Amino acid sequence: MSGDDEVMRIAVINSDGKDAPVLAAPDGIDVRLQELRVRAFARTPYDHLLVELAHVDAAETALADGCDALLIDTFGDYAIERIRTVSTVPVVGAGEAGIAEAADGGRRFSIVTVWPESMGWLYRERLANCAGGVACSGVHHVGAEEELDRVGTAAGVKARMIRGEGATVDAIVAACHRAVAQDSSDAVLLGCTCMSPIAAAVQSRCSFPVIDASEAGLRSAYHVVRSGRSATRPLGTQRAGTIPSIIDAWLATGEVPNPDECDVCVFTAPATKSNEEKGPHALR
């Protein structure tokens, strides 16, 4: 769509609950955060399915409201190929964009993530399915398995990064230096968009590039709308609107897990327009 005064609109699926986009929008581009009606932490492949359903639901709402591009602001690029089957506008994934930027020019890179080794399946999937993934020399996990039990608490790693706690930043910086030394890589890609709050601090202590996937995703989305690139839609679904209806039905039962204080892993049901009020979920 072309908006008023030719303003191009990017909808950012707010996967990790940011207060605002991490990069200012260029002139002529409007960026808005699209909240999820259901939030879950993709701790396992089973949980990953719930997360993907929530992201398709949010994407269909954003598309029905009107936008010129969609950005999935999570390293996991949740449901990106599913969303592309219902989208007539370009869909960018932060993980996909981060990997492409890290591998630019044939550069070798390492991934450093705050999540433990048990979540390695997520990184293997993205590296296998994104252009540039073969240039990754290694994935380095800073967090111990116990970190998963602290998700959603004030002691959790996301909360510690938001507070800029020195010990947490020190551990990530040390991991970045180890990764480059061990892998003989040229750059580090931070392995979670929740690491954005400490990305600048980490970069200031590293002589090699440190790439924030959230920023890379926005840069890619800005380029997409400026260049007028068309959507990548190899196959369109005939069932658009089905997943939002499933989410509606689930939320209507009231049987959702008890919420906690973490906006990454909490399940929520904010007020939302009904399907009839929204109109069809097919895209503009």
Solvent accessible surface area in square Angstrom, and as a share of the most:
residue,aa,sasa,rsa
1,M,84,0.37
2,S,76,0.49
3,G,14,0.14
4,D,111,0.57
5,D,138,0.71
6,E,119,0.53
7,V,41,0.23
8,M,50,0.22
9,R,59,0.22
10,I,0,0.00
11,A,0,0.00
12,V,4,0.02
13,I,0,0.00
14,N,1,0.01
15,S,12,0.08
16,D,8,0.04
17,G,15,0.14
18,K,32,0.13
19,D,150,0.77
20,A,58,0.45
21,P,43,0.27
22,V,48,0.28
23,L,48,0.24
24,A,96,0.75
25,A,43,0.34
26,P,30,0.19
27,D,147,0.76
28,G,42,0.40
29,I,15,0.08
30,D,61,0.32
31,V,26,0.15
32,R,67,0.24
33,L,45,0.23
34,Q,25,0.11
35,E,82,0.37
36,L,6,0.03
37,R,19,0.07
38,V,1,0.00
39,R,16,0.06
40,A,15,0.11
41,F,30,0.13
42,A,3,0.02
43,R,98,0.36
44,T,55,0.32
45,P,86,0.54
46,Y,167,0.64
47,D,37,0.19
48,H,35,0.16
49,L,104,0.52
50,L,49,0.24
51,V,3,0.02
52,E,18,0.08
53,L,43,0.21
54,A,2,0.01
55,H,4,0.02
56,V,6,0.03
57,D,1,0.01
58,A,2,0.02
59,A,0,0.00
60,E,3,0.01
61,T,21,0.12
62,A,0,0.00
63,L,3,0.02
64,A,5,0.04
65,D,70,0.36
66,G,2,0.02
67,C,3,0.02
68,D,10,0.05
69,A,0,0.00
70,L,0,0.00
71,L,0,0.00
72,I,0,0.00
73,D,4,0.02
74,T,11,0.07
75,F,5,0.02
76,G,6,0.06
77,D,2,0.01
78,Y,25,0.10
79,A,1,0.01
80,I,5,0.03
81,E,83,0.37
82,R,139,0.51
83,I,0,0.00
84,R,22,0.08
85,T,36,0.21
86,V,10,0.06
87,S,1,0.01
88,T,63,0.37
89,V,9,0.05
90,P,10,0.06
91,V,3,0.02
92,V,5,0.03
93,G,0,0.00
94,A,0,0.00
95,G,0,0.00
96,E,46,0.20
97,A,11,0.08
98,G,0,0.00
99,I,0,0.00
100,A,50,0.39
101,E,51,0.23
102,A,0,0.00
103,A,13,0.10
104,D,102,0.53
105,G,84,0.80
106,G,64,0.61
107,R,62,0.23
108,R,100,0.37
109,F,0,0.00
110,S,0,0.00
111,I,0,0.00
112,V,0,0.00
113,T,0,0.00
114,V,2,0.01
115,W,17,0.06
116,P,1,0.01
117,E,132,0.59
118,S,60,0.38
119,M,6,0.03
120,G,6,0.06
121,W,48,0.17
122,L,12,0.06
123,Y,4,0.01
124,R,159,0.58
125,E,71,0.32
126,R,13,0.05
127,L,30,0.15
128,A,85,0.66
129,N,97,0.50
130,C,11,0.07
131,A,86,0.66
132,G,25,0.24
133,G,6,0.06
134,V,138,0.79
135,A,11,0.08
136,C,21,0.12
137,S,39,0.25
138,G,20,0.19
139,V,47,0.27
140,H,36,0.16
141,H,46,0.21
142,V,44,0.26
143,G,16,0.15
144,A,59,0.46
145,E,80,0.36
146,E,101,0.45
147,E,6,0.03
148,L,12,0.06
149,D,103,0.54
150,R,87,0.32
151,V,27,0.15
152,G,7,0.07
153,T,60,0.35
154,A,60,0.46
155,A,53,0.41
156,G,3,0.03
157,V,7,0.04
158,K,30,0.13
159,A,26,0.20
160,R,48,0.17
161,M,1,0.01
162,I,106,0.54
163,R,129,0.47
164,G,42,0.40
165,E,61,0.27
166,G,46,0.44
167,A,82,0.63
168,T,12,0.07
169,V,12,0.07
170,D,68,0.35
171,A,43,0.33
172,I,1,0.00
173,V,9,0.05
174,A,43,0.33
175,A,3,0.02
176,C,0,0.00
177,H,80,0.36
178,R,127,0.46
179,A,0,0.00
180,V,31,0.18
181,A,80,0.62
182,Q,121,0.54
183,D,31,0.16
184,S,93,0.60
185,S,7,0.05
186,D,74,0.39
187,A,0,0.00
188,V,0,0.00
189,L,0,0.00
190,L,0,0.00
191,G,1,0.01
192,C,22,0.13
193,T,2,0.01
194,C,6,0.04
195,M,0,0.00
196,S,17,0.11
197,P,73,0.46
198,I,3,0.01
199,A,11,0.08
200,A,81,0.63
201,A,45,0.35
202,V,0,0.00
203,Q,65,0.29
204,S,91,0.59
205,R,116,0.42
206,C,13,0.08
207,S,117,0.76
208,F,26,0.11
209,P,54,0.34
210,V,17,0.10
211,I,10,0.05
212,D,6,0.03
213,A,0,0.00
214,S,1,0.01
215,E,49,0.22
216,A,1,0.01
217,G,0,0.00
218,L,4,0.02
219,R,96,0.35
220,S,34,0.22
221,A,0,0.00
222,Y,15,0.06
223,H,118,0.53
224,V,2,0.01
225,V,11,0.06
226,R,161,0.59
227,S,67,0.43
228,G,61,0.59
229,R,113,0.41
230,S,87,0.56
231,A,30,0.23
232,T,75,0.44
233,R,98,0.36
234,P,110,0.69
235,L,134,0.67
236,G,35,0.34
237,T,49,0.29
238,Q,181,0.80
239,R,183,0.67
240,A,41,0.31
241,G,10,0.10
242,T,64,0.37
243,I,39,0.20
244,P,0,0.00
245,S,48,0.31
246,I,84,0.43
247,I,2,0.01
248,D,45,0.23
249,A,62,0.48
250,W,66,0.23
251,L,29,0.15
252,A,88,0.68
253,T,82,0.48
254,G,57,0.55
255,E,136,0.61
256,V,50,0.29
257,P,66,0.42
258,N,144,0.74
259,P,92,0.58
260,D,68,0.35
261,E,130,0.58
262,C,16,0.09
263,D,57,0.30
264,V,24,0.14
265,C,21,0.12
266,V,15,0.08
267,F,27,0.11
268,T,50,0.29
269,A,64,0.50
270,P,66,0.42
271,A,111,0.86
272,T,64,0.37
273,K,105,0.44
274,S,49,0.31
275,N,41,0.21
276,E,147,0.66
277,E,121,0.54
278,K,23,0.10
279,G,24,0.23
280,P,113,0.71
281,H,12,0.05
282,A,64,0.49
283,L,28,0.14
284,R,161,0.59
